[in-house]
Structures are given as C-alpha cells and as structure tokens.
C-alpha cells in the first residue's frame, strides 16, 4: 500500500477517464489511512494478490 504522488494520481484518472469523486472512498480515520499518514484528498493504492495474480485497488481519502 502506498499514497500516490500527484502525477501518478493524474495519470490514473486520465487512464480510466474518471475524476477523483468516482473513486471508492476511504475514511481519513481508517486504520490504514492513519498508518500511511494519508490526508484528505490523497489516493491510496492497494495491491492484492489472489489465485489469478496481483491486482490494484485505489481509494480516495475523505473526511
């Protein structure tokens, strides 16, 4: 898990043709947000691995 840089966030939004509000949300007081030091407006990249391989999820940190 990591907090995406601004350039990475812009590239992600452009790739999928979306805006920040279209991303799934993560609360700022979520334990993961706190552990990463995420602030409101940050996008957190979460990588998971299952039987088909690794895949990424993205969450927008909100109040």
Buried (B, 14 or more C-beta within 10 A) or exposed (E): BEBBEEEBBEEBBEEEEEEEEEBEEBBBEBEBBEEBEBEEEBBBBBEEEEEEEEEEEBBBBBE
